[in-house]
Amino acid sequence: MNTSTNTTPAPRSTLREERHPNAVTAPPLNRGSMVPRPWRGFWNSIGTALLSVAGKALPPYEAPAHAGAQPVPEAWETAANRRRLVFVLLTVLSTAFATSLFANAQPSHDNVWLQYGQLGLFGLLSAWVVTGFVTALMGFWVSLRGDAHTLSAAAVRNDPMNPDARTAIIMPICNEDVATVFAGLRATCESLAATGHARQFDVFVLSDSYDPAIAAAEKSAWEDLRAALAAQPELPQIEVYYRLRTRRTHRKAGNVADFCRRWGSDYRYMVVLDADSVMSGSCIVSMVKLMEAHPKAGIVQTATQAIGHATLHARAQQFGSRVTGRLFTLGMQFWQLGESHYWGHNAIIRVEPFMKHCALAPIQGTGGMSGGIMSHDFVEAALMRRAGYHVWLVSDLTGSYEQQPPDLLSELQRDRRWCQGNLQNSRLMAEPGIHRVHRTMFAIGAMSYLSAPLWLAFLTIGTALWAADSSAIPSWQAVPEELRALWMWTLTMLFMPRVLGLLAVFLKGEQKSFGGTAGLLGSSVVETVLALMQAPIRMLAHSLFVLVALTGLKLEWKSPPREANGVSWRDALARLAPMTVVIGLLGLGVAAINANALIWLAPVALPLLLAVPLTVATSHVDLGAWMRSRGVLLIPEESWSPAVLRRAWRHASRFTLAQAA
């Protein structure tokens, strides 16, 4: 690969020396180009691929400048292909086995089409469940044995810092909680300054806020942050800038692109933060060292840890992320390697190829599946890999944190946008030059939400078959042995990742940091029960989101709150009561036809009937604090909080007190 990208032109000599601190909100412009290329379109891409096979057309994208003769695969590429083959074989064989068992155990029904539909849905959903299990299994292996083929922060920890590797830390925000944003940013800046490398970094707060009061609070908080950092002479001064966009196009992706066009040419790398991100200085410095050591790396993504809120919902989410979610992260790292994905924040990006290859054109057409790219991160990773650069997920980059939504309604508000964005990205799967792993990630992203209506359809068909069949199975004892074994297999696939996560903690001797053996096991039970109770709510909500995205219907989405204020009964009733009423009426109708069919409906009906009180109860801090005081849902970062998090929490408390005064 051409390594000339490591010699980004130095910024103008006056950029830092002749600028007085606090004199301007942003540095002088240094315009650069970031021009998006139109998408080929799904069916046009398919046609182009067929013509390319016939030798009559070339892919309509600019190949990397270093592309020539087919390069010799690197060691990690060979390992990745081997791992992906194992992944596919395990998934296909397990799915075929389970589907054949279901076909043999499926009783005969009068409606053959519903019966075949149920069988097809079972096969598709089984494949989806198995992929999750295999990913977690691979993550379990990595957690115990490590991975020699991945990038490691430990390998560059003692490398010298290149003073020419100037890096921008950018934080796009839009109507966020000001205390959360600037407390976390201040803690990050202070931690970075303590590394001694602060003068290689500039920080940009890029605001799209359209609420005048919030924008004014941001400007005031920015001035206070600059003053607070300047008042610490023992730490190197770090520049912090603030820009309020007045032309707010293309959401976060447009905000980042706007920064690149204005100032991207001044920097070799940029670290992208979210509004609730907190990162240690050592983590940021290690990311820069990794990029310097690997000139083919276009994006390096950290494995972020969820932490921050005290509600029961958020605490359960962060516990699940720490124990089970980590296995999925390690598993994806295991089979993706240098063709990984990007989550849009807490990552470092090589600016020059990003500006050249990762500009995002809108998708042509009308409706919810067209327009500006919403889930930009997966697409940017795919375009970076198409340009010949590698995208890595590095799991040992510790010191990268984010907050989870404080309650279920906030989580669903966030999922509304993610759902539409992931379904929208599925239209790009056939684009020429996209690597097969990133095509797969587009499909996985879409399936993350499509699985909800598919599960709903599977349960609905099963209920309809039982309700319409007068000879429906009357009791669990009468269910064929094969069918019972099949359901046990399915439940095993669903719950085994949780078991493997616990086992990994015990084998590594980490249970003490989770509150001890009893605390860890109790926490796992609480998190699992809560997940089971919330799963039907998510299933119905995601099904609605899929319908909205596919039909283009309007559904308001607002940025989820960063602070835990508690869900009121009124809000919970307005959002969730329709689900409860519908499922209640459906249950009454099914019972009137054939009460035995309620067996199929019960796992979904019971949690939905309790959806409103469950959402309200898990949204308040008191219950979460009560759980924590008894050692339930503890994570290591609470048993021993990293310094950067303690700083962020302290600054947030001071900011809140100042506002109250």
Summary of the structure (lengths in Angstrom):
residues: 661
radius of gyration: 25.8
end to end distance: 57.5
largest distance: 86.4
contacts: 2210
relative contact order: 0.13
helix: 61%
strand: 7%
